[in-house]
Amino acid sequence: MEEPDTEPPMTVSAGSAGRPGRTVPPLRCVALRYRAVPCRAVPCLTLLCRAFSSPAFPQVVPGADPARTQLCFEWGPAEMLLCETLFGRRGPGTPGRSAGPAPAPAPAGRVVAGGGDGRPGPSCVFVVRRDQDIYMETLRKLFNESHGIFVGLQRCAEEQSARARSAQLVQVSKNYRSVIRACMEDMHQAAISARDPALHSQYSIQVIRSHIRVSILSAMELIWNLCEILFVEAAPAGPLLLRLLDWVQLHICDVDNMVREVLSSENPSKHKLFWNVVDIFVLQGRMDEARHLLSKEASANPTSVNTCKVLDDLMKKMPVPSLGNTQTLTEMELKWQHWREECQRYLQDGTFASSPHMESICKILLGDENAILEKKELMTTWYHFLVTRLLYSHPTVKPMELRFYAQARDTVMLISSSLMHRKISVKCLLCFKCSIALSNWWFVAHLTDLLDHCKLLQSHNLYFGSNMREFLLLEYASGLFSHHSLWQLGVDYFDHCPEYGRVYLELHIERIPLSTEQKALKVLRICEQRQMHEQVRSICKIMAMKALRNNRVGSALSWSIRAKDAAFATLISDRFLKDYCERGCFSDLDLIDNLGPSMLLSDRLTFLGKYREFHRLYGEKRFSEAARLLLMLMTAHIAPCSFWMTLLTDALPLLEQKEVIFSAEQTYELMRCLEDLTAGKLDKQKLQDDDVETVKVEMLRLALARNLARVIVKEGTLEGS
């Protein structure tokens, strides 16, 4: 990035006393200048940007005054907060100190907005956004529709024949232009609807901004259409001029209003704009319309019938290139030469001497540059002049020859005049320098991608590491990620950047605010499809922690399992067990009942799942299976020690069943577990202090003793029989 050296750097303070400021370039929007990209079509680019080179004009943040006070800022993911402080600008004679008396220090950690002399100033915090256009509702169609076209272009089959692929690329280019025009129409309709007198004061600024954006989109479509003709379609000599004429006619619409005004008058041939309209039709190569108007002149003025007939015959005979290539360039040039000789003969014979207007038209047909330049006010733009000059002087011009005409003396003179007085050319300049005219990279990113698919841009690594196509796509997609919903489009753009796309996606996707669980699932699905395991774990941990803070334990457990976080799953399992001890029942039974292999993530989670299975077996009166599972949970040492008393208490109903459930060996294991629980001194002291726990222990000992006696009697009886 290059910046003009017209302004001194400004000092930006950290916003608290005692912290030194640091020198940074002035805060402004600066055009980026890139190294030239090798391109086979570079000679034709002269037609696009002959005058598109001007210094970037600094745009200071409105309301902020870096010349008077130091500025404090804080970076965010997609925007920056900026405000003025109490610190003045450093004076040249006192390095390290602010100019004027030292202001009172601001409280630590707090930014105070004010004047440079220490007096309170306007307390304003400026939000400097990187990309403003993506927040406009009317531009959402542009971003969404062009995204679908972009993805379809990347998926087009490379094995197609050259002709089929060329036709497909032309159609893609037309689709892009259709989206631009649809967006322009929506903006135009919005501006018309906002002209309601009752809403005029409220929406006047929005209407002005809408008109500015419409003009920018119009210039974008103008340049895109020209690139389509020169590079995508690559029209050969002959048809090239017809395409350029269509291009001019499509974007120069002033004549239509003039035609309606002339034809709606009582006597069109006497209208003051009559000959201006005829001249414009001739300058645009619209001979049929020009002949139609000449017929009205012949009808209204009998003395000019013969002259009009001769001029009409010349216009009718004018050779035009064939789109179907039914004639060779040599045949076309021979016909053109004979036609020019006929025009020259009529002009020299003085056939049109009685009518200066017709004589001027005949000179234009002969390609007289002075005659064409006399009508430059009717052409409004330099490229209109250029195409008209080619039409009547070199209709078989080749694409590689366009630059010589664009660099000609008369064209350069008209260009410099247009850039000073014609808004459309200024908008073309701003569009081509998108870092000035637009706050995002939509235009240059998509156009460069299309040209790259046309094999026009060579694969060339720039000094910052990637080729031009990928660099622009990365910048555009990064801007989309600052929007709350358009970030989903940016994912596909990163996917089609082979060198740095995945790295950018990993960095940006971690910074998406996970405001809802639905959005988190959407982000998670994107990461899983691209095997971004670190990001998957990070997202799941964040959502698990959010759910736990909101006491949604089941959701927290689900997210921790998805993150494969054993430590967090253990923590949440303990929370489930704690809630069970307090309430006597489990919450989120559907989740616990369907843990499946996920319960193996941690020992505590395994215990939770198996303990719930014990309750299910007990509820189904499958007491033997429940008893074996309960004993396994205690002897496997996967249950927390604090939960042993609960497990032993759960064994009481099984010990008191009429039918003997536990065998002698199992009963001895339960006794050992009870003694281990009460063996520690601290536990003994706790049991002595807690009457309820003491009663539980006594009941367990009694139940175990009775069960052991019943088992011995039963087993002895079986052995005796």
C-alpha positions, 0 to 999 in steps of 0.5 A: 500500500502506498500513501501520498506524503502530502500530510504529516503523520498524526499521533494516536494516544492510547487513551490513558495518562502516562502511556506514550502515543505512537505515530501512525499514518493519517486516518484516511481511505487511500487507493491501493496501487498494485504491481502490474499483472502480466496479461495478454490483453494489456494493450486493450486496457488502454481503452479502459483506463487511458485516463484512470490514474490520479492521486488518491485524495485523503478522506479524514473521518468526518467529525474527528480532528486529528490536527487539533487533538490526539485520537484514541482507537480500538480495533474490532473484528470488522470495525474500529472505534475512534474518539478524540482525547484530552491530549493535544497534538505534539508541537515541533518545539517540545518533543514528547509533550503536547502543544500548549498547557498540559491537560489534566490526565484522563482516568486510567482505563477510561477515554475522555473526549475533549479539546486539545487545550484540556477543555471538555469537547464533544463526547463523540465515539466514531465507528469506522467501518471497513465495509459499508455497502454490505449493510445496504438492503438494496445491495443484498441482491447484488451480493447474493445473486453474484455469489451463485454465479461465481460458484457456478463458474468455478464448477464449470467443466474444464474439459469442455471444448474451447467454443463451448467454454467461450460461450459459457463465459460470455453467458456468465458475464451477461449474468453478472451484468444483469444482476448489476442492472437489476440492482440499479433498477431497485435503487432507482425505484427506491429513490422514486418512492422516497420522493413522497413530499411527506417523507422528503425531509426524512429521506433526502440524504438517502435519495442522494446517496442512492443516486450516487450508488446508481451512478457508480453501478452504472459505471461498473456495468459500463466497464464490465460490458467493455471487458466482455467485448474485448476479453471474454467474447474476444470479438474479431475485427469487423464484429468488434465494431458492431459490439462497440456500437451496441455498447455505446448505444446501451450506455448513452441514453440522452438521445431517447428523451430528445427523440420523444420531445422532437417527435411529439412536436407538431412539426418535428423538422422545425424543432430546435433539436431536430438536427441534433437528434439526427446527428446523434443517430449518425454518430451512434451508427443508427442509420435506420432511425436517422433515415426515418427523421430525414424522411420527415424533413423531406416531407416538410420541405419539398426543396430538400427532397432531392438532397435528402434522397441522396443522403438517405441513399448513402446511409442505406448503402453504407457497408457494415461488418457482418456478425456471421462472418459471411464476408471477408475483411478484404471484401468489406474494405473494398465495399467501404472504399467504393462507398467512401468514394461515392460520398466524396464525389457528392461532397465535392460536387456541392450536392449538399451545399444548400444544407449545412446540416446535411453537408456536416453529416456527409463529412462525418460519413467520410470520417472527417475528424474536425467534423466529428469533433464539432459534435463532441458536445453531443457525444458527452464521453470520450469513448463515444467519440472513439467508437464514432471515429472508428466507425467512419474511418476504420470499421475493420479495426482489430482489438490490438489496434484500439490502443493506438486510437485511444492514445491519439492526440484528439482522443487524449484532448477529449479525455482530459476535457471529459474528466473535468466536466463529465461525471460518467468518466469520473465514475469510471475512474472511481470504479476502476480504482475501487478502493476509492469509489467503493467500500468493498471489492465486489467489482474487481474481485468478480471481474478479475476472476472472470478474466482469470477463467478466460486464461487472460491473467497469467498465474503470477505471485505478487510481492504479498504472496498470492496472485491478483485473483486470489488477493482480491477474492480474499479481500472481498470475502473478508469484508463479507465476514463482517456482516451478520448473515453475508458471512456465509457467502464469504465461505465459498469465496475462501473455498476457491482460493487455493493458496490462502483461502483455508487459512483466512477461513480458519481465522475469520470463522473463529471470530463469528459471534455465536449469538444463537444455537442455530447459528452455531450449528450452521458454523459447525457444519461448515467446519465439519465439512472442511475437516477444521477440527480445531475450530469444531472443538473451539465452537463446541467448547464455547457453546457448552460453556454458554449452556452451562452458564444458563443452567442448560446442563443437557445442552452443555453435555451435548456440546462437550461430547461433540467437542470430544472434551473429556475434562468438560464432559466429566465436569458436566457429568458431576453436575448431573450427579449433583442434581440427582442427589439434590432432586432424586431424579435425572433431567434430560433423560433422552440425552442420557438414554441415547449416549451410546458409544459417546459415554466412553469419552470419560469415566465419569460420563461412562458412570453416568450412562451406566447408572441411568441404565441401572435405573432403567433395569430396576424400573423394568423389574430386571432385578438380577441384571440391575444388581450385577450392574450396580455392583460393577459400578462400585467395584470398577472404581469409576464412580466418584467416592462421594457417590458411593453412599448413594449407590449403596442406598440404591442397593437397599431395595434389592437387599430387601426383596423377597427373592434373594438377588445378591449372592454371598460373594456379591454381598461380601463385595457390598460389605467391603465397599461399605467398610471402605466408605466408613474406614477413613477418620474424616469420613467417620467424623462426618458420619458421626456428625450426620445422623442421617448418614449414620442411620443409612450405614446402620440400615445397610449393615442390617440389610447386608447381614440379613441378606447374607443369612438368607443366601447362606441358608438358600445355598446350603439348602441347594447343596443339601438337596 
